Amino acid sequence: MTEAVRRYLLEELPQIGPAVVTMGVFDGLHVGHAAVMAATRAAAEAFGAESVALVFDPHPDEVLKPGTRVERLTPVGETLARIEAVGIDHPLAIQFDDELRKLSAEEFLAALEPSLQLRALVMSEESAFGRARGGTVDHMRQVGEERGFKVVTVPEVDDERQIVSSNRIRMTIAAGDLEAAARMGVRPYLEGTVVEGDHRGLQLGYPTANLAFEYTPALPSLGIYAGVAADPERAVGPNHPALVSIGIRPTFHPDGHVLGEVHLLDWNGDLYGTRLAVELTIRLRDERKFDSVPELVKQMQHDEREARVALGIG
């Protein structure tokens, strides 16, 4: 979890020297992405070079299709943190804008040259980049022969005979199938700033941190979840057990506005203005409307007991 992210223009990239490069959005850093990162590290070691992952942000679809908002498995700061955690030397966010989208694959690689000397380019077998997706694996092999770099390809990773992709994981999470998403290397992840709500949870004995998102998160289906939370100031600490509601609060506010509310188990304090991240691990139940407040509170107490069992705490 990171607070501030620098998005580089190509002319602003730091001096890196000999490099093995991979590029993409890498949303969520799923098992397919992890295979690409492993291949990038291995190639960098073989070539005596630095490993570099260029992460495009915003999502290219949001630039290519104006008005589109892509639901993200992880905000770009978390994506970069995960890439760094798997051993990439230089995870760098690249500003994807109208100027960048106009570059051919060859022009894009040329724009990297002042900052790095490309020794190898790591690509998944079906990937392509540059204007009109002209930078295919086969074309890059031809370019590499002319410019002196190798192309390393990584096979697509499948799960239950289907290719793992960020879009497939988004649909899996939207359906509430957290186990299937976890097999592909991603759990639902939400990150935002804690803002003041109507204090309804506090009145019910379950104070919640209401999250305001600065990106469009890939939300799971409406329901109650067990998970773990963390914040950069460590007021909460890493992997703090939490009970999480993703829903419209139909008992009180049936207006269709979806909220993410986090109740931290065995914790008291003020988190207003703090950035909080939560990863959902287990789906406990669907959201539903209750006929009375006492009935709701009784169910919340049951949810808490189930969450404690699921998270292995007393």
C-alpha positions in Angstrom: 0.0 0.0 0.0 1.5 3.3 -1.1 0.2 6.9 -0.7 1.8 8.8 -3.5 2.7 7.5 -7.0 4.9 9.2 -9.6 3.7 8.6 -13.1 6.7 9.1 -15.4 6.6 10.5 -18.9 9.1 8.6 -21.1 11.5 11.5 -21.2 11.5 11.6 -17.4 12.6 8.0 -16.7 15.6 7.6 -14.4 18.9 6.5 -15.7 19.0 2.7 -15.3 21.6 1.3 -17.7 21.5 -2.2 -19.2 17.9 -3.5 -18.6 15.5 -6.3 -19.2 12.1 -4.8 -19.6 8.5 -6.0 -19.3 5.5 -3.7 -19.7 1.7 -3.8 -19.1 -1.0 -2.8 -16.7 -0.4 -5.9 -14.4 -3.7 -5.2 -12.5 -3.8 -7.3 -9.3 -0.5 -9.0 -10.2 -2.1 -12.4 -10.7 -0.4 -15.7 -11.3 0.1 -15.0 -15.0 1.8 -11.7 -14.2 3.9 -13.4 -11.5 5.2 -15.7 -14.2 6.2 -12.7 -16.4 8.0 -11.1 -13.4 9.9 -14.3 -12.7 11.0 -14.5 -16.3 12.1 -10.9 -16.2 14.2 -11.4 -13.1 15.8 -14.6 -14.6 16.6 -12.8 -17.8 18.0 -9.8 -16.0 20.3 -12.1 -14.0 21.4 -13.9 -17.2 22.2 -10.6 -19.0 23.8 -8.9 -16.0 21.1 -6.2 -16.3 18.5 -4.5 -14.1 14.9 -5.8 -14.2 12.3 -3.2 -15.1 8.5 -3.3 -15.1 6.7 -0.4 -16.8 3.2 -0.1 -15.5 0.8 1.9 -17.7 -1.6 4.2 -15.8 -4.3 5.1 -16.3 -5.6 1.9 -17.9 -5.1 2.3 -21.7 -8.8 1.5 -22.3 -9.6 4.7 -20.4 -7.6 6.7 -22.9 -8.5 4.7 -26.0 -12.2 4.7 -25.2 -13.0 8.1 -23.6 -15.6 7.8 -20.8 -14.6 4.3 -19.9 -13.8 3.6 -16.3 -12.0 0.3 -15.8 -12.6 -1.4 -12.4 -9.2 -2.1 -10.9 -8.2 -5.1 -8.8 -5.5 -2.9 -7.2 -4.7 0.8 -7.5 -1.5 1.5 -9.3 0.5 2.1 -6.1 -0.4 -1.3 -4.7 0.4 -2.9 -8.1 3.9 -1.3 -8.0 4.4 -2.4 -4.4 3.5 -6.0 -5.3 5.9 -5.9 -8.3 8.7 -4.7 -6.0 7.9 -7.4 -3.5 8.5 -10.2 -6.1 12.0 -8.8 -6.8 11.8 -6.4 -9.7 14.5 -3.8 -9.4 12.6 -0.9 -11.0 8.8 -0.9 -11.0 7.8 2.3 -12.7 4.4 3.8 -13.4 4.2 5.3 -16.9 1.7 8.0 -17.7 -0.5 6.6 -20.5 -1.9 9.5 -22.4 -2.9 10.5 -26.0 0.7 11.1 -26.9 1.9 7.7 -25.8 -0.9 5.9 -27.5 0.1 7.4 -30.8 3.6 5.9 -30.6 4.5 2.8 -32.7 6.2 0.0 -30.9 9.5 1.0 -32.4 9.0 4.6 -31.4 8.2 3.6 -27.9 11.4 1.5 -27.5 13.4 4.4 -29.0 12.0 6.7 -26.4 13.3 4.4 -23.7 16.9 4.5 -25.0 18.1 7.7 -23.2 17.3 6.0 -19.9 18.2 2.3 -20.5 20.0 0.0 -22.8 17.5 -2.8 -23.7 19.0 -6.2 -23.4 15.8 -8.2 -23.5 12.1 -7.6 -23.8 9.8 -10.0 -21.8 6.3 -10.6 -23.3 3.5 -13.0 -22.8 2.9 -15.0 -26.0 -0.3 -13.2 -27.0 0.7 -9.7 -25.9 1.3 -6.7 -28.2 2.0 -3.0 -27.6 2.3 0.2 -29.5 0.0 1.9 -32.1 -2.6 -0.5 -33.4 -0.9 -3.2 -31.3 1.8 -3.5 -33.9 4.5 -4.7 -31.3 3.7 -8.4 -31.5 6.1 -11.0 -30.3 7.1 -12.0 -33.9 7.6 -8.3 -34.9 9.6 -7.6 -31.8 11.9 -10.5 -32.6 12.6 -8.9 -36.0 13.2 -5.5 -34.4 15.4 -7.2 -31.7 17.7 -8.7 -34.4 18.2 -5.3 -35.9 18.7 -3.4 -32.6 20.5 -6.0 -30.5 18.0 -7.2 -27.9 16.4 -10.6 -27.3 12.7 -11.3 -26.9 11.7 -13.7 -24.0 8.2 -15.1 -24.2 6.2 -16.4 -21.3 3.3 -18.9 -21.9 -0.2 -17.9 -20.7 -1.2 -19.4 -17.4 -4.5 -21.2 -17.2 -6.8 -22.2 -14.4 -9.4 -24.9 -15.0 -8.5 -24.7 -18.7 -9.2 -21.0 -19.0 -6.5 -18.4 -19.4 -6.0 -16.3 -16.3 -6.6 -12.6 -16.9 -7.4 -9.5 -14.9 -10.8 -9.3 -16.6 -11.6 -12.9 -15.8 -10.7 -12.2 -12.1 -12.9 -9.1 -12.1 -15.9 -11.1 -13.2 -15.0 -13.9 -10.7 -14.9 -11.4 -7.9 -18.1 -9.7 -9.0 -19.8 -13.1 -8.7 -18.5 -13.4 -5.2 -16.3 -16.5 -5.9 -13.3 -15.5 -3.7 -11.8 -19.0 -3.8 -11.6 -19.0 -7.5 -10.0 -15.5 -7.5 -7.5 -16.6 -4.9 -6.5 -19.6 -7.1 -5.6 -17.1 -9.7 -3.5 -15.1 -7.2 -5.8 -12.2 -6.3 -8.2 -11.4 -3.5 -10.6 -8.5 -3.5 -8.6 -5.5 -2.5 -10.0 -2.1 -1.5 -8.0 1.0 -0.6 -9.3 4.5 0.3 -9.4 7.3 2.7 -11.6 7.0 5.8 -14.4 9.5 5.8 -17.1 10.4 8.2 -20.4 8.7 7.8 -23.7 8.9 9.6 -22.3 7.0 12.7 -25.0 4.3 12.3 -22.5 1.5 12.9 -21.4 3.2 16.1 -25.0 3.4 17.3 -25.4 -0.3 16.7 -22.2 -1.3 18.5 -20.2 -1.8 15.3 -18.3 1.4 14.4 -17.2 1.3 10.8 -14.5 3.0 8.7 -16.2 4.3 5.6 -13.9 4.3 2.6 -13.8 7.0 -0.1 -12.0 5.6 -3.2 -9.7 7.6 -5.5 -10.0 4.9 -8.2 -12.7 2.6 -9.4 -12.3 -0.6 -7.4 -13.4 -4.1 -8.6 -16.1 -4.7 -6.0 -17.3 -8.1 -5.1 -21.0 -8.9 -5.1 -23.0 -7.2 -2.3 -22.6 -9.0 1.0 -20.7 -9.4 4.3 -17.0 -10.5 4.2 -14.2 -11.3 6.6 -10.8 -9.8 5.8 -7.7 -8.1 6.9 -6.9 -4.4 7.0 -3.8 -2.3 7.2 -2.8 1.4 7.0 0.5 3.1 6.2 0.7 4.8 9.6 0.4 1.4 11.3 -2.2 2.7 13.6 -4.1 -0.5 12.8 -1.1 -2.6 12.0 -0.7 -5.2 9.2 -3.3 -7.9 8.7 -5.7 -6.7 11.3 -8.9 -8.8 11.3 -11.9 -7.0 10.0 -15.6 -7.5 9.2 -16.5 -5.8 5.9 -19.8 -4.8 4.4 -20.1 -4.1 0.7 -23.6 -3.0 0.1 -26.4 -0.4 0.0 -27.5 -0.7 3.6 -31.1 -1.7 2.6 -32.4 -1.6 6.2 -31.6 2.1 6.4 -30.7 3.5 3.0 -32.2 1.6 0.0 -31.0 4.2 -2.5 -28.7 1.9 -4.5 -25.5 3.7 -3.5 -22.8 1.0 -2.8 -20.6 1.6 0.2 -17.5 -0.1 1.6 -17.6 -0.2 5.4 -14.9 -1.8 7.5 -15.4 -2.8 11.2 -12.0 -3.5 12.8 -12.3 -6.3 15.3 -10.8 -5.6 18.8 -9.8 -2.1 17.9 -10.8 1.3 19.0 -9.7 4.7 17.7 -10.1 7.5 15.2 -9.1 6.8 11.6 -10.7 9.8 9.9 -8.4 11.0 7.1 -6.3 7.9 7.2 -5.7 5.7 4.2 -6.9 2.2 4.9 -6.6 -1.0 2.8 -8.6 -4.1 3.2 -8.2 -7.5 1.6 -11.3 -9.7 1.6 -10.6 -13.4 2.4 -14.0 -15.1 3.0 -17.6 -14.3 1.9 -19.9 -14.8 4.9 -23.3 -14.1 3.5 -25.5 -12.0 1.1 -26.7 -8.5 2.1 -30.3 -8.4 3.1 -32.9 -6.1 4.6 -34.0 -6.6 8.2 -37.4 -5.9 9.6 -36.0 -4.3 12.8 -32.8 -2.9 14.3 -32.6 -5.7 17.0 -32.8 -8.3 14.3 -30.0 -6.6 12.4 -27.8 -6.4 15.5 -28.4 -10.0 16.2 -27.2 -10.9 12.7 -24.2 -8.7 13.0 -23.2 -10.5 16.2 -23.5 -13.8 14.4 -21.4 -12.3 11.5 -18.7 -11.3 13.9 -18.5 -14.8 15.4 -18.3 -16.4 12.0 -15.6 -13.9 11.0 -13.5 -14.7 14.1 -13.7 -18.4 13.3 -12.9 -17.9 9.6 -9.9 -15.6 10.5 -8.7 -17.9 13.3 -9.0 -15.5 16.2 -10.8 -15.7 19.5 
